[in-house]
Amino acid sequence: MFATFFTQQSMEAQVDAGKARSIGLSNFNAQQIKRIVKSARIPPANLQVELHVFFQQKELVAFCKALDITVVAYAPIGSPGIYEFIEKVGGDIKSIPNLSPLNDPVVVKIAQKHKKSPAQILLRHIVQRGIAVIPKSANPVRIKENFDVSLQMKLH
């Protein structure tokens, strides 16, 4: 707890010095956020956490919204490269269920109906919940596709 308090004080000093506009948190749970809010002079403005359709974090998102803390989702389409990574480091992927939101039959059906990619459907789902997303891709076509997910995208 001392390290968290010290870090918070250090971040507040950066805001005071004009080197940062606000303070964000990453991978904190509700209990950890409560501790920070209770002791902070400058409350956190943002929380970045893993969040996707299979890991929606509804309670944590509601908790943050009640405290006026915005949420940013990383891994918003799951982690499609995780199985390849596990194999590269010598892990056995047979024991891990293959749960990819990109291949989920419901997501695929919605994507086909609206002539969008499964990734666009997954990103849009999060954006419609009022959550910012950080999709990752090195593929220029996918980067453009991810960028094209906007509030004007019609899904009705």
C-alpha positions in Angstrom: 0.0 0.0 0.0 2.9 2.4 0.7 4.2 2.0 -2.9 0.7 2.9 -4.3 0.5 5.9 -2.0 4.0 7.0 -3.0 3.2 6.5 -6.7 0.0 8.5 -6.4 1.8 11.4 -4.7 4.4 11.3 -7.4 1.7 11.4 -10.1 0.0 14.3 -8.3 3.3 16.2 -8.4 3.4 15.7 -12.2 -0.1 17.2 -12.5 0.9 20.1 -10.2 4.0 20.8 -12.3 1.9 20.8 -15.5 3.7 17.7 -16.9 0.4 15.7 -16.9 -3.2 16.7 -17.1 -4.7 13.8 -15.2 -3.9 10.5 -13.5 -4.8 7.1 -14.8 -4.7 3.6 -13.4 -4.1 0.3 -15.1 -5.4 -3.1 -14.1 -6.8 -1.9 -10.7 -9.8 -3.6 -9.1 -12.6 -1.8 -7.2 -10.9 -2.3 -3.8 -7.6 -0.8 -5.1 -9.4 2.1 -6.7 -11.3 2.8 -3.4 -8.0 3.0 -1.6 -6.6 5.5 -4.1 -9.7 7.6 -4.2 -9.8 7.7 -0.4 -6.2 8.9 -0.1 -5.7 10.9 -3.3 -5.8 14.7 -3.5 -6.3 14.4 -7.3 -8.6 11.5 -8.1 -7.9 9.1 -11.0 -9.5 10.1 -14.3 -9.2 6.8 -16.2 -8.8 3.1 -15.7 -7.4 0.8 -18.4 -8.3 -2.8 -18.1 -8.7 -6.0 -20.2 -12.3 -5.9 -21.4 -14.0 -7.8 -24.2 -17.3 -9.5 -24.9 -16.2 -12.6 -22.9 -14.8 -10.5 -20.1 -17.1 -7.6 -19.8 -16.2 -6.3 -16.3 -19.7 -4.9 -15.8 -19.4 -4.3 -12.1 -16.0 -2.6 -12.4 -17.2 -0.4 -15.2 -20.3 0.6 -13.2 -18.1 1.3 -10.2 -15.8 3.6 -12.2 -18.7 5.4 -13.9 -20.1 6.2 -10.4 -16.8 7.8 -9.5 -16.6 9.6 -12.8 -13.6 7.5 -13.9 -13.5 6.7 -17.6 -12.7 3.2 -18.7 -10.5 2.1 -21.6 -10.5 -1.5 -22.9 -7.4 -3.2 -24.0 -7.6 -6.6 -25.8 -11.2 -5.6 -27.0 -11.3 -8.4 -29.5 -9.8 -10.9 -27.1 -6.2 -12.1 -27.6 -6.2 -14.0 -30.9 -2.4 -14.3 -30.8 -2.3 -15.8 -27.3 -2.3 -19.4 -28.5 0.6 -18.8 -30.9 2.5 -17.1 -28.1 1.9 -19.9 -25.7 3.2 -22.5 -28.2 6.3 -20.3 -28.9 7.3 -20.4 -25.3 6.8 -24.1 -25.1 3.3 -24.2 -23.6 0.6 -26.8 -24.3 -2.4 -25.1 -25.8 -4.5 -28.4 -25.8 -5.3 -27.7 -22.1 -6.6 -24.2 -22.8 -10.1 -23.7 -24.2 -10.2 -21.9 -27.6 -12.4 -19.0 -26.7 -12.1 -16.4 -29.4 -14.7 -13.7 -29.6 -13.8 -13.3 -33.3 -15.0 -16.8 -34.0 -18.1 -16.8 -31.8 -21.1 -17.8 -33.9 -23.3 -15.0 -32.6 -20.6 -12.4 -33.4 -20.0 -13.9 -36.8 -23.8 -13.9 -37.6 -24.2 -10.2 -36.5 -21.1 -9.3 -38.6 -22.5 -11.0 -41.7 -26.0 -9.4 -41.2 -24.4 -5.9 -41.1 -21.7 -6.5 -43.6 -19.0 -5.8 -41.0 -16.1 -7.7 -39.7 -16.4 -9.6 -36.4 -13.7 -7.2 -35.0 -15.8 -4.2 -35.9 -18.9 -5.8 -34.1 -16.8 -6.5 -31.0 -15.3 -3.0 -31.0 -18.7 -1.4 -31.6 -20.2 -3.3 -28.7 -17.7 -1.8 -26.3 -18.0 1.7 -27.8 -21.8 1.5 -27.4 -21.3 0.9 -23.7 -19.4 4.2 -23.4 -16.0 2.6 -23.1 -13.0 3.6 -25.2 -11.1 0.9 -27.0 -7.5 0.2 -27.8 -7.5 -2.4 -30.6 -4.1 -3.7 -31.6 -3.1 -4.7 -35.1 0.0 -4.5 -37.4 -2.2 -5.1 -40.5 -3.0 -1.9 -42.3 -6.4 -3.2 -43.5 -7.4 -4.1 -40.0 -6.2 -0.8 -38.6 -8.4 1.0 -41.1 -11.3 -1.3 -40.3 -10.8 -0.7 -36.6 -10.7 3.1 -37.2 -13.9 2.9 -39.2 -15.9 1.8 -36.1 -17.6 5.1 -35.4 -20.8 6.3 -33.7 -22.4 6.6 -37.1 -22.0 2.8 -37.9 -25.5 1.5 -38.3 -26.4 -1.8 -36.6 -30.2 -1.6 -36.5 
